[in-house]
């Protein structure tokens, strides 16, 4: 029987309430969230809502068209990647998907980890949208909505999606 455990953790604070001091290669302090769920389409919405919440913590406080677009594009890319893992990597047989989200005011990176069948992400060609396609649309959506997409076959397989913000007046405002 498939394990139905869900795990959510944040490393911005430890049990004593102190800040996590992890830093990016550029020296920026990063916050992180970990979500581990069963590899089932029923958990896609939870994964997308987690991404949405992190986007709200990363960008400007007030909701603008740009911040909604930032969040919607990253959620679409993550949702498509989640679907592909469930359907193609695991073949609907179950397993676990782990999302590792790291973020600061400059970017959000979502790593999706799975132990399913790996594939050649870079081998999927760019699509000519003037004609219909049976394959590759999911990867096209992922690439279209993020600034960087990197895949490393495993185990575990890791798809890292990064979306950057831009600054306006010293405050983070999401846009591409």
Buried (B, 14 or more C-beta within 10 A) or exposed (E): EEEEEEEEEBBBEEEEEEEBEEEEEEEEEBBBBBBBBBBBEEBBEBBBEBBBEBBBBBBBEEEBEBBBBBBBBBBBBBBBBBBBBBBEBBEEEBBBBBBBBBBBBBBBBBBBBBBBEBBEBEEBEEBEEEEEEEEEBBBBBBBBBBBEBBBEEEEBBBBBBBBBBEEEEEEBBBBB
